[in-house]
Amino acid sequence: MIKVFGHQSPDTDATGSAIIWSWYLNQHTGADAMPYVLGALNSETQWVLKRWAVEAPLLLESVAAGDEVVIVDTNNPQELFENINDVTITAILDHHKLVGGLESTIPTTVTMRPLASTASVLFEEMGKHVQTLPDYIAGIMLSCILSDTLEFRSPTTTPADKDIAEKLAAQLGLDMSTYAMEMFAAKSDISSFSDKGLITLDSKKFMVGDLNVRVSVIETTSPAMVLEREAGIRSAITELITTEADVDEVLFFIVDILNEAATALITNDRVKHIIEQSFNVTCTEGTEVLPGIMSRKKQILPALKV
């Protein structure tokens, strides 16, 4: 059996892409594939799966030599298992920049395209088979695109993403704006997550200079709901840095979907220096609003300096 999964701290695109590609492999290649996730699902992803009556993929806690896997929505070994290079990686399908560090025991099919979501990549890869998409797969695919583009507000959005989303919405008879707002309302409900859970909910580790930095993002239509928990989040960040040996610093951003801005939490002098150097601002408070910043991939990560 082929295990299909995305990155740790799975979002809608990572989770949905594992489901979509497993369906495709099973239906159109004769393979035996199963989708998995590598962590707890956020509230938006849970809502999407419920909306389309799809069971959440099982949690995959480890892999072993001999396992056959397909990796979606990442090519960063820091977002995967420590022994990921021991398994048989048959394919990687992604829309992020090439990070390096993954190795394969066999020649591997690698598909990476500059699109806003991995689901868009999968749609293009399916070719004529997109005509056979059942509604639940089309619904999950549309959800992935709307989630990763923030309904086309993100600068990562391409004309191809919009075109694919419009085709899927037409098949489903959905008004995209109405559906997207329902998704974002679910995404903004953080009541079931602990303060530490908010930090790791949508979080990725990257090297910035000589620092290993966890870059965490909360996308919401109600930033005030997150800021109400600021004290607890600050304490959780301090604890996380102490307990995670491979994390030197945490950068925490609250992305305001509707007002198209990000608020950075200034937790210590080093974070203050990083935010000031990266975004050409002067931080005088415990938070710093960064107008127009929406995308970790395209706007935050490329700007980071230490």
Residue pairs with C-beta under 8 A, 6 or more apart in sequence:
1 32
1 33
1 34
1 68
2 22
2 25
2 31
2 32
2 33
2 34
2 68
2 69
2 70
2 90
3 33
3 34
3 36
3 60
3 63
3 67
3 68
3 69
3 70
4 18
4 21
4 22
4 25
4 33
4 34
4 35
4 36
4 69
4 70
4 72
5 14
5 18
5 35
5 36
5 37
5 38
5 57
5 60
5 69
5 70
5 71
5 72
6 13
6 14
6 15
6 17
6 18
6 37
6 38
6 71
6 72
6 73
6 74
6 118
7 14
7 38
7 73
7 74
7 76
7 79
7 80
7 204
8 38
8 39
8 79
8 80
9 38
9 39
9 79
9 200
9 201
9 202
9 203
9 204
10 37
10 38
10 39
10 40
10 41
10 42
10 45
11 42
11 44
11 45
11 147
11 148
11 202
12 42
12 44
12 45
12 48
12 143
12 144
12 147
12 148
12 183
13 73
13 117
13 118
13 119
13 144
13 147
13 148
14 37
14 72
14 73
14 74
14 118
15 35
15 37
15 41
15 45
15 49
15 56
15 57
16 45
16 48
16 119
16 140
16 141
16 143
16 144
17 72
17 73
17 93
17 117
17 118
17 119
17 122
17 144
18 35
18 36
18 37
18 57
18 72
19 35
19 54
19 57
19 137
19 140
20 119
20 122
20 137
20 140
20 141
20 144
21 33
21 35
21 70
21 72
21 93
21 122
22 33
22 34
22 35
23 137
24 122
24 126
24 129
25 31
25 33
25 70
26 32
26 33
27 129
27 132
28 126
28 129
28 132
33 70
34 57
34 58
35 57
36 57
36 58
36 59
36 60
37 56
37 57
37 58
37 59
37 60
38 59
38 60
38 80
38 81
39 59
39 200
40 197
40 201
41 49
41 56
42 187
42 201
42 202
43 186
43 187
43 188
43 189
43 190
43 192
43 193
44 147
44 183
44 184
44 186
44 187
46 56
46 186
47 182
47 183
47 186
47 187
48 139
48 140
48 143
48 147
48 183
48 186
49 55
49 56
49 140
51 139
51 143
51 182
52 135
52 136
52 139
52 140
52 143
53 136
54 136
54 140
62 81
63 69
63 81
63 83
63 84
63 86
63 87
64 83
64 86
64 87
65 83
65 86
65 87
66 87
66 88
67 87
67 88
68 87
68 88
68 90
69 87
69 88
69 89
69 90
70 89
70 90
70 91
70 92
70 93
71 80
71 84
71 89
71 91
71 92
71 93
71 94
71 102
72 92
72 93
72 94
72 118
72 122
73 93
73 94
73 95
73 96
73 118
74 80
74 94
74 96
75 92
75 94
75 96
75 98
75 99
75 102
75 110
75 112
76 96
76 99
76 101
76 204
76 205
76 206
77 84
77 85
77 99
77 101
77 102
78 99
78 101
78 204
78 205
78 206
78 246
79 204
79 205
84 102
85 102
85 103
85 104
86 105
87 105
88 104
88 105
88 106
89 102
89 104
89 105
89 106
89 108
90 106
90 108
90 109
91 108
91 109
91 110
91 111
92 102
92 108
92 109
92 110
92 111
92 112
93 111
93 112
93 118
93 121
93 122
93 125
94 111
94 112
94 118
94 121
95 112
95 113
95 114
95 115
95 116
95 117
95 118
95 120
95 121
96 112
96 297
97 297
98 112
111 121
111 125
112 121
113 120
113 121
113 124
114 158
115 121
115 124
115 158
115 160
115 161
116 145
116 148
116 149
116 154
116 156
116 157
116 158
116 161
117 144
117 145
117 147
117 148
117 149
117 161
118 144
119 140
119 141
119 144
119 145
119 148
120 144
120 145
120 158
120 160
120 161
120 164
122 141
123 130
123 141
123 164
123 168
124 160
124 164
126 133
130 167
133 141
133 168
133 171
135 171
135 172
138 168
138 171
138 172
139 168
139 172
141 164
141 168
142 165
142 168
142 169
142 172
142 174
142 176
142 179
143 183
145 161
145 164
145 165
145 168
146 165
146 176
146 179
146 180
146 183
147 183
147 187
148 154
148 156
149 156
149 157
149 161
149 165
150 184
150 219
150 255
150 257
150 294
151 176
151 177
151 180
151 184
151 257
152 161
152 162
152 165
153 257
153 260
153 294
154 294
154 295
154 298
155 294
155 295
155 298
155 299
156 295
156 297
156 298
165 176
166 176
169 175
169 176
169 179
181 221
184 219
184 220
184 221
184 257
185 221
187 219
187 220
187 221
188 220
188 221
188 222
188 225
190 198
190 201
190 218
190 220
190 225
190 226
190 229
193 201
194 236
195 229
195 232
195 233
195 235
195 236
196 236
196 239
196 240
198 216
198 218
198 226
198 229
198 233
198 236
199 214
199 216
199 233
199 236
199 237
199 240
199 250
199 252
200 216
200 240
201 216
201 218
202 216
202 217
202 218
202 219
203 214
203 215
203 216
203 217
204 214
204 215
204 296
205 212
205 213
205 214
205 215
205 246
205 247
206 212
206 213
206 215
206 301
206 304
207 213
208 274
208 304
208 305
208 306
209 305
209 306
210 306
211 248
211 249
211 306
212 246
212 247
212 248
212 249
213 247
213 248
213 249
213 250
213 251
213 304
214 240
214 244
214 247
214 249
214 250
214 251
215 250
215 251
215 253
215 296
215 300
215 301
215 304
216 250
216 251
216 252
216 253
217 253
217 254
217 255
217 262
217 296
217 300
218 226
218 252
218 253
218 254
218 255
219 255
219 257
220 226
220 254
220 255
220 256
220 257
221 256
221 257
221 258
223 254
223 256
223 263
226 233
226 254
227 254
227 263
227 287
230 265
230 286
230 287
233 252
233 265
234 265
234 267
237 250
237 252
237 265
237 267
238 267
240 247
240 250
241 247
241 248
241 249
241 250
249 270
249 271
249 274
250 267
250 271
251 264
251 271
251 274
251 275
251 300
251 304
252 264
252 265
252 267
253 262
253 263
253 264
253 265
253 290
253 293
253 296
253 300
254 262
254 263
254 265
255 261
255 262
255 293
255 294
256 262
256 263
257 294
260 291
260 292
260 294
261 289
261 290
261 291
261 292
261 293
261 294
262 289
262 290
262 293
262 294
262 300
263 287
263 288
263 289
263 290
264 271
264 275
264 279
264 287
264 288
264 290
265 271
265 286
265 287
266 272
266 275
266 283
266 285
266 286
266 287
266 288
272 283
273 306
274 304
274 305
274 306
275 281
275 283
275 288
276 282
276 283
277 305
277 306
278 303
278 304
278 305
279 288
279 290
279 293
279 303
281 288
281 290
292 299
293 299
293 300
